[in-house]
Amino acid sequence: MNVHVQFFSRLQDLAGVSEMELKVPEATKVAELLEILYSRTPALRDWDKSILVASGVEFVGRDYILQREDQISIMPPVQGG
């Protein structure tokens, strides 16, 4: 199945792209998606403990099972001002 991934802020710089389409197996979890991304861009792993993930406009945990055509956002911690 296809999943659309968007990167934000510093993670976009590390990934070298603002977004990408990935083909993943059915029932892939966010944790597995992150491992795929880390294998492509090892520098992202340095942010593993603080990365936030959203599906659409809702934050999701690493155990979230990706749905067909999900819009996944990968972002660093949110800081207020």
DSSP file (Angstrom, degrees, kcal/mol; ACC not computed):
  #  RESIDUE AA STRUCTURE BP1 BP2  ACC     N-H-->O    O-->H-N    N-H-->O    O-->H-N    TCO  KAPPA ALPHA  PHI   PSI    X-CA   Y-CA   Z-CA
    1    1 A M              0   0    0      0, 0.0    23,-3.0     0, 0.0     2,-0.4   0.000 360.0 360.0 360.0 156.7    0.0    0.0    0.0
    2    2 A N  E     -A   23   0A   0     21,-0.2    67,-2.0    19,-0.0    68,-0.4  -0.749 360.0-174.0 -97.2 140.1    1.1    3.6   -0.5
    3    3 A V  E     -A   22   0A   0     19,-2.6    19,-2.8    -2,-0.4     2,-0.5  -0.999  18.2-139.9-131.7 134.3    1.7    6.1    2.3
    4    4 A H  E     -Ab  21  71A   0     66,-2.5    68,-3.5    -2,-0.4     2,-0.4  -0.841  21.0-165.4 -95.4 125.7    2.5    9.7    1.8
    5    5 A V  E     -Ab  20  72A   0     15,-3.2    15,-2.4    -2,-0.5     2,-0.4  -0.946   5.1-168.6-117.2 130.3    5.2   11.0    4.2
    6    6 A Q  E     -Ab  19  73A   0     66,-2.9    68,-3.0    -2,-0.4     2,-0.4  -0.938   7.7-152.7-115.9 140.4    6.0   14.7    4.9
    7    7 A F  E     - b   0  74A   0     11,-2.8     2,-0.3    -2,-0.4    68,-0.2  -0.879  11.8-158.9-111.6 144.9    9.0   15.9    6.8
    8    8 A F    >   -     0   0    0     66,-1.7     3,-1.4    -2,-0.4     4,-0.5  -0.915  44.8 -25.8-127.0 151.6    9.1   19.2    8.8
    9    9 A S  T >> S-     0   0    0     -2,-0.3     4,-1.2     1,-0.3     3,-1.0  -0.175 126.4  -2.1  56.4-133.8   11.7   21.6   10.1
   10   10 A R  H 3> S+     0   0    0      1,-0.3     4,-2.2     2,-0.2    -1,-0.3   0.804 131.2  61.3 -60.5 -32.0   15.2   20.1   10.7
   11   11 A L  H <> S+     0   0    0     -3,-1.4     4,-2.4     1,-0.2    -1,-0.3   0.833  99.6  55.5 -67.3 -30.8   14.0   16.6    9.7
   12   12 A Q  H <>>S+     0   0    0     -3,-1.0     4,-1.7    -4,-0.5     5,-0.6   0.913 107.5  49.7 -64.8 -42.4   13.2   17.9    6.2
   13   13 A D  H  <5S+     0   0    0     -4,-1.2    -2,-0.2     1,-0.2    -1,-0.2   0.920 113.0  46.5 -61.2 -44.0   16.8   19.1    6.0
   14   14 A L  H  <5S+     0   0    0     -4,-2.2    -2,-0.2     1,-0.2    -1,-0.2   0.890 113.4  47.8 -66.6 -39.8   18.1   15.7    7.1
   15   15 A A  H  <5S-     0   0    0     -4,-2.4    -1,-0.2     2,-0.2    -2,-0.2   0.763  99.7-137.8 -73.3 -24.6   15.9   13.8    4.8
   16   16 A G  T  <5S+     0   0    0     -4,-1.7     2,-0.3     1,-0.2    -3,-0.1   0.504  76.8  69.7  79.2   3.2   16.8   16.0    1.8
   17   17 A V  S   <S-     0   0    0     -5,-0.6    -2,-0.2     1,-0.1    -1,-0.2  -0.970  72.4-139.5-144.9 157.3   13.1   16.1    0.7
   18   18 A S  S    S-     0   0    0     -2,-0.3   -11,-2.8     1,-0.3     2,-0.3   0.731  86.5  -1.3 -89.4 -24.0    9.9   17.7    2.0
   19   19 A E  E     -A    6   0A   0    -13,-0.3     2,-0.3    -7,-0.1    -1,-0.3  -0.989  59.6-177.1-159.3 162.2    7.8   14.6    1.2
   20   20 A M  E     -A    5   0A   0    -15,-2.4   -15,-3.2    -2,-0.3     2,-0.5  -0.985  25.2-123.3-157.8 157.8    7.9   11.2   -0.4
   21   21 A E  E     -A    4   0A   0     -2,-0.3     2,-0.4   -17,-0.2   -17,-0.2  -0.908  29.8-169.1-103.0 133.1    5.6    8.3   -1.3
   22   22 A L  E     -A    3   0A   0    -19,-2.8   -19,-2.6    -2,-0.5     2,-0.6  -0.964  18.4-141.9-124.0 141.9    6.5    4.9    0.2
   23   23 A K  E     +A    2   0A   0     -2,-0.4   -21,-0.2   -21,-0.2    -2,-0.0  -0.912  33.1 169.9 -99.1 121.4    5.1    1.5   -0.6
   24   24 A V        -     0   0    0    -23,-3.0     3,-0.1    -2,-0.6     4,-0.1  -0.905  36.8 -95.0-129.4 156.7    4.8   -0.5    2.6
   25   25 A P    >   -     0   0    0      0, 0.0     3,-1.0     0, 0.0    -1,-0.0  -0.296  52.9 -87.5 -66.0 155.8    3.1   -3.8    3.4
   26   26 A E  T 3  S+     0   0    0      1,-0.2    41,-0.1    39,-0.0    40,-0.0  -0.282 113.6  26.2 -56.2 149.3   -0.4   -3.9    4.8
   27   27 A A  T 3  S+     0   0    0     39,-0.5     2,-0.3     1,-0.2    -1,-0.2   0.712  82.0 161.3  65.8  24.6   -0.6   -3.6    8.6
   28   28 A T    <   -     0   0    0     -3,-1.0    38,-3.2    38,-0.2    -1,-0.2  -0.584  30.3-139.9 -73.2 135.9    2.7   -1.7    8.9
   29   29 A K  B  >  -E   65   0B   0     -2,-0.3     4,-2.1    36,-0.3     3,-0.4  -0.566  22.0-110.3 -92.1 160.8    3.1    0.1   12.2
   30   30 A V  H  > S+     0   0    0     34,-1.8     4,-2.8    31,-0.3     5,-0.2   0.892 119.3  57.9 -55.9 -42.0    4.6    3.6   12.6
   31   31 A A  H  > S+     0   0    0     31,-2.2     4,-1.6     1,-0.2    -1,-0.2   0.886 107.8  46.7 -57.8 -39.1    7.6    2.1   14.3
   32   32 A E  H  > S+     0   0    0     -3,-0.4     4,-1.8    30,-0.3    -1,-0.2   0.877 110.1  52.9 -70.8 -38.0    8.3   -0.1   11.2
   33   33 A L  H  X S+     0   0    0     -4,-2.1     4,-2.4     1,-0.2    -2,-0.2   0.921 107.3  52.4 -61.7 -43.9    7.9    2.9    8.9
   34   34 A L  H  X S+     0   0    0     -4,-2.8     4,-2.8     1,-0.2    -1,-0.2   0.896 106.5  53.2 -60.1 -40.0   10.4    4.8   11.0
   35   35 A E  H  X S+     0   0    0     -4,-1.6     4,-2.0     2,-0.2    -1,-0.2   0.887 108.0  50.8 -62.8 -37.9   12.9    2.0   10.6
   36   36 A I  H  X S+     0   0    0     -4,-1.8     4,-1.3     2,-0.2    -2,-0.2   0.929 112.3  46.8 -62.7 -44.7   12.4    2.1    6.8
   37   37 A L  H  X S+     0   0    0     -4,-2.4     4,-2.6     1,-0.2    -2,-0.2   0.894 110.6  52.2 -65.2 -39.8   13.1    5.9    6.9
   38   38 A Y  H  < S+     0   0    0     -4,-2.8    -1,-0.2     1,-0.2    -2,-0.2   0.854 105.9  54.5 -65.5 -34.5   16.2    5.4    9.1
   39   39 A S  H  < S+     0   0    0     -4,-2.0    -1,-0.2    -5,-0.2    -2,-0.2   0.844 114.4  41.1 -68.3 -30.8   17.6    2.8    6.7
   40   40 A R  H  < S+     0   0    0     -4,-1.3    -2,-0.2     1,-0.3    -1,-0.2   0.837 133.1  21.4 -81.2 -35.8   17.3    5.4    3.9
   41   41 A T    ><  -     0   0    0     -4,-2.6     3,-2.0    -5,-0.1     4,-0.4  -0.750  67.2-175.2-136.3  84.7   18.4    8.4    5.9
   42   42 A P  G >  S+     0   0    0      0, 0.0     3,-1.4     0, 0.0     4,-0.5   0.765  78.4  70.3 -56.1 -28.7   20.5    7.2    9.0
   43   43 A A  G >  S+     0   0    0      1,-0.3     3,-0.9     2,-0.2     4,-0.3   0.773  87.8  66.1 -62.5 -24.6   20.8   10.8   10.3
   44   44 A L  G X  S+     0   0    0     -3,-2.0     3,-1.9     1,-0.2    -1,-0.3   0.815  86.5  70.1 -65.0 -28.9   17.1   10.7   11.2
   45   45 A R  G X  S+     0   0    0     -3,-1.4     3,-2.0    -4,-0.4     4,-0.3   0.810  84.6  68.5 -59.9 -30.0   17.8    8.0   13.8
   46   46 A D  G <  S+     0   0    0     -3,-0.9    -1,-0.3    -4,-0.5     3,-0.2   0.744 102.4  46.6 -60.4 -21.6   19.5   10.6   16.0
   47   47 A W  G X> S+     0   0    0     -3,-1.9     3,-1.8    -4,-0.3     4,-1.4   0.331  79.7 113.2 -99.2   4.8   16.1   12.2   16.5
   48   48 A D  T <4 S+     0   0    0     -3,-2.0     3,-0.4     1,-0.3    -1,-0.2   0.835  72.4  51.8 -51.2 -44.4   14.3    8.9   17.2
   49   49 A K  T 34 S+     0   0    0     -4,-0.3    -1,-0.3    -3,-0.2    -2,-0.1   0.713 119.9  34.4 -69.7 -18.9   13.5    9.7   20.9
   50   50 A S  T <4 S+     0   0    0     -3,-1.8    -1,-0.2     2,-0.1    -2,-0.2   0.488  83.8 122.4-116.0  -3.5   11.9   13.0   20.1
   51   51 A I     <  -     0   0    0     -4,-1.4     2,-0.4    -3,-0.4    23,-0.0  -0.360  47.1-152.0 -63.4 135.5   10.2   12.5   16.7
   52   52 A L  E     -C   75   0A   0     23,-3.4    23,-2.6    -2,-0.1     2,-0.4  -0.879   8.9-160.7-105.3 142.7    6.5   13.2   16.6
   53   53 A V  E     -C   74   0A   0      7,-0.5     7,-2.8    -2,-0.4     2,-0.4  -0.979   7.9-175.8-127.2 136.3    4.3   11.4   14.1
   54   54 A A  E     -CD  73  59A   0     19,-2.0    19,-2.6    -2,-0.4     2,-0.6  -0.969  19.1-151.5-129.4 147.3    0.9   12.4   12.9
   55   55 A S  E >  S-CD  72  58A   0      3,-2.7     3,-1.8    -2,-0.4     2,-0.5  -0.976  80.4 -38.2-113.2 115.0   -1.6   10.8   10.6
   56   56 A G  T 3  S-     0   0    0     15,-3.0    17,-0.1    -2,-0.6    -2,-0.1  -0.597 127.0 -28.0  66.4-121.8   -3.7   13.5    9.1
   57   57 A V  T 3  S+     0   0    0     -2,-0.5     2,-0.5     2,-0.1    -1,-0.2   0.274 120.8  91.3-108.6   9.3   -4.1   16.1   11.9
   58   58 A E  E <  S-D   55   0A   0     -3,-1.8    -3,-2.7     0, 0.0     2,-0.2  -0.902  74.6-126.3-110.1 130.0   -3.9   13.6   14.8
   59   59 A F  E     -D   54   0A   0     -2,-0.5     2,-0.3    -5,-0.3    -5,-0.3  -0.492  33.2-164.3 -66.8 142.2   -0.7   12.6   16.6
   60   60 A V        -     0   0    0     -7,-2.8    -7,-0.5    -2,-0.2     2,-0.1  -0.920  14.1-119.7-129.9 155.5   -0.3    8.9   16.6
   61   61 A G    >   -     0   0    0     -2,-0.3     3,-1.5    -9,-0.1   -31,-0.3  -0.306  35.8-100.3 -85.1 173.6    1.9    6.5   18.6
   62   62 A R  T 3  S+     0   0    0      1,-0.3   -31,-2.2   -32,-0.1   -30,-0.3   0.634 121.0  60.6 -71.9 -13.2    4.5    4.1   17.2
   63   63 A D  T 3  S+     0   0    0    -33,-0.2    -1,-0.3   -34,-0.1     2,-0.1   0.432  75.6 122.5 -92.3   0.7    2.0    1.2   17.5
   64   64 A Y    <   -     0   0    0     -3,-1.5   -34,-1.8     1,-0.1     2,-0.6  -0.428  62.7-132.0 -62.8 131.7   -0.4    3.0   15.1
   65   65 A I  B     -E   29   0B   0    -36,-0.2   -36,-0.3    -2,-0.1    -1,-0.1  -0.790  24.2-119.8 -90.5 121.6   -1.2    0.7   12.1
   66   66 A L        -     0   0    0    -38,-3.2   -39,-0.5    -2,-0.6     2,-0.3  -0.282  24.7-145.8 -62.8 142.6   -0.9    2.6    8.8
   67   67 A Q    >   -     0   0    0      1,-0.1     3,-2.0   -41,-0.1    -1,-0.1  -0.776  34.0 -80.5-107.9 153.4   -3.9    2.8    6.7
   68   68 A R  T 3  S+     0   0    0     -2,-0.3   -65,-0.1     1,-0.3    -1,-0.1  -0.260 116.0   6.8 -52.8 132.1   -4.0    2.9    2.9
   69   69 A E  T 3  S+     0   0    0    -67,-2.0    -1,-0.3     1,-0.2   -66,-0.2   0.699  89.1 170.1  65.2  22.8   -3.3    6.4    1.5
   70   70 A D    <   -     0   0    0     -3,-2.0   -66,-2.5   -68,-0.4     2,-0.7  -0.303  33.4-136.9 -59.5 147.6   -2.4    7.8    5.0
   71   71 A Q  E     -b    4   0A   0    -68,-0.2   -15,-3.0   -66,-0.0     2,-0.4  -0.929  28.2-168.2-105.9 103.0   -0.8   11.3    5.1
   72   72 A I  E     -bC   5  55A   0    -68,-3.5   -66,-2.9    -2,-0.7     2,-0.5  -0.813   8.5-159.6-102.0 131.4    2.0   10.8    7.7
   73   73 A S  E     -bC   6  54A   0    -19,-2.6   -19,-2.0    -2,-0.4     2,-0.5  -0.928   0.9-163.8-110.2 131.8    3.8   13.8    9.1
   74   74 A I  E     +bC   7  53A   0    -68,-3.0   -66,-1.7    -2,-0.5   -21,-0.2  -0.969  24.7 160.4-115.4 119.4    7.2   13.4   10.7
   75   75 A M  E     - C   0  52A   0    -23,-2.6   -23,-3.4    -2,-0.5     3,-0.1  -0.958  38.4-113.1-142.1 156.3    8.3   16.3   12.8
   76   76 A P        -     0   0    0      0, 0.0   -25,-0.1     0, 0.0   -67,-0.0  -0.253  64.6 -59.9 -75.7 174.1   10.7   17.3   15.6
   77   77 A P        -     0   0    0      0, 0.0     2,-0.4     0, 0.0   -26,-0.1  -0.236  59.1-114.1 -55.6 143.6    9.3   18.3   19.0
   78   78 A V        -     0   0    0     -3,-0.1     2,-0.4     0, 0.0    -3,-0.0  -0.653  31.5-162.8 -82.3 133.3    7.0   21.3   19.0
   79   79 A Q        -     0   0    0     -2,-0.4     2,-0.1     2,-0.0     0, 0.0  -0.965   5.7-145.2-120.7 135.7    8.3   24.4   20.7
   80   80 A G              0   0    0     -2,-0.4     0, 0.0     1,-0.1     0, 0.0  -0.383 360.0 360.0 -90.6 172.1    6.2   27.3   21.8
   81   81 A G              0   0    0     -2,-0.1    -1,-0.1     0, 0.0    -2,-0.0   0.342 360.0 360.0-145.7 360.0    7.1   30.9   21.9
